[in-house]
Amino acid sequence: MTFLKTRFKVKRELTTLDYENLAKLATVYGIRGLDFEGQDLIVEYDASRMHEAEVLAKVRCGGIDAEPSKPIPEGAFDQTGQFGDFAWPTTGLSPANQKS
């Protein structure tokens, strides 16, 4: 297990319904905890279970208008919701690229 924390900037004041949705987010498999520092939402998650972009997608599905504090690296869903699998090398000396 690899536990990481990521920070998202919340773009508007949260309502009671938003806090209820965040409480439901805390039950998502792979998310360990939620915290606030000013207008920043800090999410602790298990990186062996989900990618940072998936965490952002779950936050947005809960109705929270949030943006990542720094760009999310490639290899899964990006800020637009598009998937790109860049994690596996397609050239070079990887065993997957060798012909038998």
CORJO-V294932 format. One line per field, one symbol per residue. phi: phi as a letter, one per 30 degrees, with the letter a starting at -180 (. if undefined). psi: psi as a letter, one per 40 degrees, with the letter a starting at -180 (. if undefined). burial: # if it has 9 or more other C-alpha atoms within 8 Angstrom, else .. Layout:
phi=???
psi=???
burial=???
This chain:
phi=.bcbcbcbdddbddcdddddddddddcddjccababbiccccccbcddcaceddddddddddicdbbddbedddkadcddjdcbccdcdcbjcdedcddd
psi=hhhihihhhheihiiddddddddddeehhdhdiiiigbehhhhhiheediiddddddddddeehhiiidiihiieahadeeihhgedhheiaeideehh.
burial=......####.......##.##..##...###.#.....########..###########.#.#####...#.#####.....#.........#..#...
